[in-house]
Amino acid sequence: MLYGSNLGTAEGLARELAHLAQERGFNSKVAPLKDYVGKLPKEGAVLILTSSYNGKPPANAKAFVQWIETAKPEEIEGVHYAILGYGDHNWAETYQHIPRFIDQQLSAKGALRLTPLGERDASGNFEHQEKQWIEQLWLDLLKGLGIDRRTGLKHMSIGNQQKEQLQRQGNQQVQEHVQEHVQEHLKIDIF
Ligand SMILES: Cc1cc2nc3c(=O)[nH]c(=O)nc-3n(C[C@H](O)[C@H](O)[C@H](O)COP(=O)(O)O)c2cc1C
């Protein structure tokens, strides 16, 4: 859970979400966006919660926003992410400017969006918006990371070449190999 927050609203939910994620069996960490400049993890999922101030990033997201603009696709490709934006429609010209900008940059550079960008409006029905985004997040997170909702196991697939090789070795071994992989329990990290 990475947050950009001046007054603590986005940071507060990042901490709460981390706690909820732990309860659901995920490993989770909370940090300001500035701590992940140039090192977005490609394992697990990155959840970003950030506000905007007059169209600019909060202080603890400034360096991240500068980096993301110039980052090379190699640094971003393969990152699984979801963003919940914090804003207020009274700032009409720059409403949700920073979350939208981060979403656009990540997606353009090859990161994989797990769930649609959420927008929480401090002068709107924000509790409902937040709740809906979180509910959808859990479903999309499992789907996007290939985890079975009921068993918590990760779907694994083996390549054709590997399959053929195993088939040559005999059916018994194929079964054992697949079993081994299926039983490998999931350990997903959320940053
Ligand atoms: C001085 C000021 C400027 C703001 N500028 C924007 C803005 O440009 N766009 C926007 O969507 N919200 C804007 N907001 C609303 C905040 O982003 C919103 O209240 C948010 O929930 C604050 O989150 P935080 O407590 O995590 O920083 C502004 C709020 C203040 C006080």
The ligand as a Gaussian input file, in Angstrom:
#p B3LYP/6-31G(d) Opt

LIG

0 1
 C       -5.374000      23.417000      -0.584000
 C       -6.079000      22.237000      -1.190000
 C       -5.935000      21.970000      -2.533000
 C       -6.578000      20.858000      -3.116000
 N       -6.431000      20.610000      -4.458000
 C       -7.085000      19.553000      -5.036000
 C       -6.956000      19.314000      -6.430000
 O       -6.252000      19.976000      -7.171000
 N       -7.652000      18.247000      -6.950000
 C       -8.450000      17.453000      -6.182000
 O       -9.056000      16.541000      -6.723000
 N       -8.556000      17.655000      -4.832000
 C       -7.900000      18.692000      -4.256000
 N       -8.000000      18.903000      -2.896000
 C       -8.779000      17.953000      -2.074000
 C       -7.877000      16.914000      -1.386000
 O       -7.075000      16.228000      -2.323000
 C       -8.780000      15.921000      -0.653000
 O       -9.376000      16.595000       0.439000
 C       -8.077000      14.671000      -0.160000
 O       -9.030000      13.800000       0.401000
 C       -6.981000      14.957000       0.847000
 O       -6.292000      13.744000       1.097000
 P       -5.078000      13.638000       2.130000
 O       -5.636000      13.999000       3.489000
 O       -4.677000      12.219000       2.082000
 O       -4.006000      14.571000       1.682000
 C       -7.373000      20.002000      -2.313000
 C       -7.493000      20.274000      -0.947000
 C       -6.861000      21.374000      -0.383000
 C       -7.010000      21.644000       1.111000

